[in-house]
Amino acid sequence: MSADPAGPPPTGDEHAELIFLRAENALLRTERDILVKAAGWFAADALSRRPDPEPR
């Protein structure tokens, strides 16, 4: 049998850090999604406030 390619199981400290980092990653993804939606809203709002170009 071959050894586990992932290596030895994480220690208690490493496991706690993995849990923390996974939670932080989820929070950052949620914040990014909110910011992307807000940027889209601001862009659409700015475009709707532009004056119509003058006809030639």
Phi, psi and omega in degrees: 000146179268161179287157178296123182294339181281346180093190181290156179297152181294150175287175179301317179294318180294321179296317178297320179294321177299317179298315179299313183293324177294320178294318179297319179298317178297318178297316180295322177295319178296315178297320179298316180299319178296316181294324177296316179294319179294319179298319177297319179296315179296321179295316179296320179295318180295321179292326181287340181268354181291140177291150177293140178294149180287137178292149180265000000 
